[in-house]
Amino acid sequence: MKKVLLSAAALLVASLSFGQAKWGIVAGPQFSSMTAKNAVLNSGKKTSSILTGIRAGVTVDIPLADEFYIGTGLLYSGKGGKDKDTDVKTTLSYLELPVHFMFKPEVGTGRLVLSAGPYLAYGLGGKIKDTGFGDLDVYDDEATVLKQKRFDAGLGINVGYELPVGLYFGLNTDLGLINTADNTDNDRSFKNTSFGVSVGYKFGGR
């Protein structure tokens, strides 16, 4: 937790030294799933049904050269999934720090936005809802084989378009690369995947 917050603070404070850094806000629905391996009774790998959540927060574009930026910020990211064969639903809330390499060429009157890079995330909270056992905290020992670690990391990709007035429309996806399972017996693993639609605004125009 401390490392994630310190990294976020360092990047955001560093952006203030760039006179042309652009601050903004972004929000939109996010559709996520979880891929589980050997999660229960040594079962095989399977992907959950899609769960709808929210992705929203503050963004910062730090200029590197003409049309090239580092895209970062702090985002709330709702993830999780629902097991296709049972009533078990997992909802996760993350504080996410993306660090993307961003290319913003002029296209028409605005700018095409292409970005990709790693993200770090810290679990703020999470629930496992099961009609047989009630609600469980996903980070509590009572979750047993479904218990998860708070830390997640992976690769993010964004594609969008920014208008001259500062409005932004885009698509985003995150591919989790870290096994978030707390108990890794029998090669047990959980990985997050998500995609979403975003609407945002850059203060001061493009």
Secondary structure, 3 states (H helix, E strand, C coil): CHHHHHHHHHHHHHHCCCCCCEEEEEEEEEEEEEEEECCCCCCCCEECECEEEEEEEEEEEEEEECCEEEEEEEEEEEEEEECCCCCCEEEEEEEEEECEEEECCEECCEEEEEEEEEEEEEEEEEEEEECCCEEEECCCHHHHHHCECCEEEEEEEEEEEECCCCEEEEEEEEEECCCCECCCHHHCEEEEEEEEEEEEEECCCC
